[in-house]
Each structure stands twice: as C-alpha cells, then as structure tokens.
Amino acid sequence: MAVRHFSQVLSEMKANDPLIEVNQVWSCKNTNGEIIRKLRILAQYPNDKEKTWIYEELPSKMNKLGMRRIETCPEFNLRYVFDLEGMYDSST
C-alpha cells in the first residue's frame, strides 16, 4: 500500500479525485502487493453530511468464504486505506 499523508487524503476528498461512484471496486493490499480486502460500493448513505458509503464485501484474503456482508464506510477511511481498482464486473 502506498504511503499517503493525512493532508493528501483531505485534498483528494475536497477535489473528489477520484469520484466515488456506485459499482466501483476498492481494494486494500498488504506490503507484498496481495489484495487482502475488496469492497464494492452500493450507494451513498442517505442524509449523511460525512459522506458515508454503503458497501458489499467481496471475496478476498480476509473474506475467504465469500460472505456478502453489507456495511458502511466513511469516505475518509475509504480513501485513506483503499485504492480504486475499477468498476464491478459480475462475470468474475
């Protein structure tokens, strides 16, 4: 995972770069470059000023059974910990 500073993440949030959209896949990698966690964005949490996103957990190293949990994640955490991988492809 690339080292990013707090100020860089805040500037990304203010610039919305990259934009967070429904069906995007965000992944978190360990120091060896292996994907340890993968999320699919389902929607923005309604009436939330903090920009919280609803996500679905995709199969990954931390989710070996492929359990499709649905939870929420603040945008700051999403941008700080995860990297945008691309759009969700149902064929994989």
C-alpha positions in Angstrom: 0.0 0.0 0.0 1.4 3.4 -0.9 2.1 5.8 1.9 -0.3 8.7 1.8 -0.4 11.6 4.3 -3.5 13.0 6.0 -3.3 16.2 4.1 -3.2 14.4 0.7 -6.3 12.4 1.6 -8.1 15.5 2.7 -7.2 17.2 -0.6 -8.5 14.2 -2.5 -11.8 14.3 -0.6 -12.2 18.0 -1.3 -11.4 17.6 -5.0 -13.4 14.3 -5.2 -10.5 12.8 -7.0 -11.3 10.0 -7.9 -15.0 10.4 -7.7 -16.7 7.6 -5.7 -19.5 6.0 -7.7 -21.9 3.1 -7.3 -20.3 -0.3 -8.5 -16.7 0.8 -8.0 -14.4 -1.7 -6.5 -11.9 -0.6 -3.9 -9.1 -2.8 -2.7 -6.6 -2.8 0.1 -3.2 -4.5 -0.4 -0.6 -5.7 2.1 3.1 -4.9 1.8 3.6 -7.9 -0.6 1.0 -6.4 -3.0 -1.6 -9.1 -2.3 -5.2 -8.0 -2.1 -6.3 -8.5 1.5 -9.7 -6.8 1.3 -12.1 -5.8 -1.5 -15.2 -3.7 -1.4 -17.9 -2.9 -3.9 -19.7 0.5 -3.5 -23.5 0.0 -3.4 -24.8 3.5 -2.5 -24.2 6.7 -0.5 -25.7 6.6 2.9 -28.8 8.9 2.8 -28.9 12.2 4.6 -25.3 12.0 5.8 -23.0 15.1 5.8 -19.9 13.0 6.5 -20.2 11.1 3.1 -20.6 7.6 4.3 -20.8 4.8 1.7 -22.7 1.5 1.8 -20.5 -1.3 0.5 -20.6 -5.0 -0.1 -17.6 -7.1 1.0 -16.2 -9.1 -2.0 -14.2 -12.4 -1.8 -10.6 -11.6 -0.7 -7.9 -12.9 1.6 -9.8 -11.6 4.7 -13.1 -12.9 3.3 -12.1 -16.4 2.1 -15.7 -17.7 2.4 -17.0 -15.0 0.1 -19.6 -13.9 2.7 -21.5 -10.9 1.1 -21.7 -8.6 4.2 -23.1 -5.2 3.6 -21.8 -2.4 5.9 -20.9 1.3 5.8 -17.6 3.1 5.5 -16.8 6.8 5.8 -15.3 8.3 2.7 -12.2 9.3 4.6 -11.5 5.7 5.6 -12.2 4.5 2.1 -9.8 6.9 0.5 -7.1 6.5 3.2 -7.0 2.7 3.3 -8.2 1.6 -0.1 -7.2 2.2 -3.7 -9.7 2.4 -6.6 -9.4 -0.8 -8.6 -12.1 -0.2 -11.2 -15.8 -0.9 -11.9 -17.5 -4.1 -10.7 -17.7 -6.9 -13.3 -20.3 -9.5 -12.4 -18.6 -12.1 -14.6 -15.6 -12.5 -12.2 
